[in-house]
Amino acid sequence: MNPAARVSAAIEVLSDIETRRRPASDAMKDWGLAHRFAGSGDRAAISALVYDALRRKSSSAWLMGEASPRAEAIGALKQTRGLDAAAVAALFTGEGHASPLLTEVERERLETASLAGAPAHVAGDYPEWLASQFEAAFGADAAEEGRALAERAPVDLRANLLKTTRDKALAALAHLNPTPTAISPVGLRIVIRPDGRGPALAAEPTYVKGLVEVQDEGSQLAALLAEAKPGMQVLDLCAGAGGKTLALAAIMDNHGQIYATDTDGRRLTPIFDRLARSGGRNVQVRAPKGAADVLADLEGRMDLVVIDAPCSGSGAWRRNPDAKWRMRPGALEQRIKDQDETLESAVRFVKPGGRIVYVTCSVLRAENEDRVAAFLAAHDDFLPVDAATQARAAGLPALAERASAFGAGLRLSPRVTGTDGFYVATVVRV
């Protein structure tokens, strides 16, 4: 497929996403099945443009004066690819499988339109119904924070210290031009190519052998801030696919015990292969079994309970840009309810002097500081840990200045830390 045909295909996929209100990955999969002539390079290029368009959906509609899949694709070519009007026009020839020619209005807007005067939610490319939430979290910087969340995310890897060092991992992957992460002492970063495509890690021996794991730097930092120590008893209460479980196992050098569980056993499925590949040997996976209490024997025994809480995922919009446009207010309300219930469920496992580390990949105060404040108000036997002190104790002094101004915990975001958006707060049982 030539570049013009790829743009036309991206508009087709965007139309499907808008009409059927479904995840972009599902729409891309169906498009590929219906167009088997398209090679892997074609599908990757089309997918990259689709995701770029979703990242800039609102601002592109403003620039083009129209909210449509075509306008989103044109705006993405201008904003993320840096193409001028002539270069965009070359991809809209109306010939063969290319989209129809640009109209005079489209050409004019490409040449003259700007985001000057656009509301913060438009300039920052986040849903209008979340405007008050972003203003509460970021104030005058809301648009800039949203804009950073609409950028492409790099590929971050964590060197698995059970098998290697970061320096050795950097050397082994030198052909991919990785660099050390700025804050995490165990992270590597690979910048996405200009066409939006990332490295084929599944073909890399360093990845296949478990020397590195895919994990955003912010998630790495959350695991480090938990301050797990060899010999501890640790419960990962929302383990999912096991990213933080594996990180904790490496931090603990396979000494002590980690119990990994999740309310949805299906989410735990990938953890078994990942544990085998990583060499993690101090993890027990406790999958739910109907009405049985599979964690009953852990009551009052845990030094550390880690909650990677179910949340809006607003901090990960760089990786899942379609999620922000599919999310509705009711979903946020349900997440807040889930977060309160999960925090409450952690209490019975924490021994005196033990800690709960509450983590979200959200930038919203309603899911972060507000939840911890509500928990502390209901439990006078728990106290917050000073965030700046926690960062220094974890060997991450650069994070001390990221202590939240709205309550307990630390805040990370693409704009200020170059990571996904994360919130980490620790409370201790006194």
CORJO-V614125 format. One record per run of one state. SS is the DSSP state (H for helix, E for strand, L for the rest). FROM is the first residue (numbers start at 0). TO is the last residue. If there is no record, write none. Layout:
ss & from & to
SS & FROM & TO
SS & FROM & TO
//
This chain:
ss & from & to
L & 0 & 1
H & 2 & 19
L & 20 & 22
H & 23 & 33
L & 34 & 38
H & 39 & 54
L & 55 & 55
H & 56 & 63
L & 64 & 67
H & 68 & 78
L & 79 & 83
H & 84 & 88
L & 89 & 102
H & 103 & 111
L & 112 & 118
H & 119 & 122
L & 123 & 126
H & 127 & 148
L & 149 & 153
E & 154 & 158
L & 159 & 164
H & 165 & 171
L & 172 & 172
H & 173 & 175
L & 176 & 177
E & 178 & 179
L & 180 & 185
E & 186 & 189
L & 190 & 199
H & 200 & 202
L & 203 & 203
H & 204 & 207
L & 208 & 210
E & 211 & 213
L & 214 & 215
H & 216 & 224
L & 225 & 231
E & 232 & 235
L & 236 & 241
H & 242 & 250
L & 251 & 255
E & 256 & 261
L & 262 & 263
H & 264 & 267
L & 268 & 269
H & 270 & 277
L & 278 & 281
E & 282 & 286
L & 287 & 287
E & 288 & 288
L & 289 & 290
E & 291 & 291
L & 292 & 294
H & 295 & 297
L & 298 & 300
E & 301 & 307
L & 308 & 312
H & 313 & 315
L & 316 & 319
H & 320 & 325
L & 326 & 327
H & 328 & 348
E & 349 & 359
L & 360 & 363
H & 364 & 366
L & 367 & 367
H & 368 & 377
L & 378 & 380
E & 381 & 383
L & 384 & 385
H & 386 & 392
L & 393 & 395
H & 396 & 401
E & 402 & 402
L & 403 & 408
E & 409 & 411
L & 412 & 412
H & 413 & 416
L & 417 & 420
E & 421 & 428
L & 429 & 429
//
